[in-house]
């Protein structure tokens, strides 16, 4: 199922949205304590981080720089 997650960035305070594909059961498992990588194995690292912290890849780049800059 297509989920449109909404989170507020802790970096910018801006409300962001991201499309994530997950079942209700997967989301319930995560909310009940299953590690997010186990509950939502098909979600990308960026999607999982967005659900956990509200940070988008752009937020991470503004805080820590991009991997390409190394």
C-alpha positions in Angstrom: 0.0 0.0 0.0 1.2 3.5 -0.8 1.7 5.6 2.3 2.3 9.4 2.2 4.3 10.1 5.3 4.4 13.6 6.7 7.2 14.7 9.1 8.5 18.0 10.3 12.2 18.5 9.6 14.2 19.0 12.9 16.7 21.0 10.8 14.5 23.4 8.9 11.2 23.1 10.7 9.6 22.6 7.2 6.8 19.9 6.9 7.9 17.4 4.3 6.2 14.4 2.6 7.5 11.2 1.3 5.8 8.2 -0.4 6.6 4.9 1.2 5.2 1.5 0.3 4.3 -0.5 3.4 1.4 -2.6 4.7 -0.6 -1.7 7.8 0.9 -4.8 9.5 4.4 -3.6 8.8 3.7 -0.1 10.3 2.0 -1.7 13.3 5.0 -4.0 13.8 7.3 -1.0 13.7 5.2 1.0 16.1 5.1 -2.0 18.5 8.9 -2.1 18.7 10.2 -4.1 15.7 13.3 -2.6 14.3 12.4 -0.5 11.3 14.8 -2.3 9.0 13.0 -5.6 10.0 9.5 -4.2 9.9 9.9 -2.3 6.6 12.6 -4.3 4.7 11.7 -2.9 1.3 11.9 0.8 2.4 15.1 2.6 1.5 17.5 3.9 4.1 16.3 7.4 3.3 12.7 6.4 3.8 13.4 4.7 7.1 15.3 7.7 8.4 12.5 10.0 7.3 10.0 8.0 9.3 12.3 7.9 12.4 13.6 11.4 12.5 11.9 13.5 9.9 15.2 14.2 8.2 15.3 14.1 4.4 18.5 13.5 2.4 18.7 17.2 1.9 18.6 17.7 5.7 21.5 15.2 6.1 23.5 16.9 3.4 23.1 20.3 5.0 24.2 18.9 8.4 27.0 16.6 7.3 27.8 17.2 3.6 27.2 14.8 0.8 29.1 11.5 0.3 30.3 12.9 -3.0 32.3 15.6 -1.2 34.6 13.1 0.4 
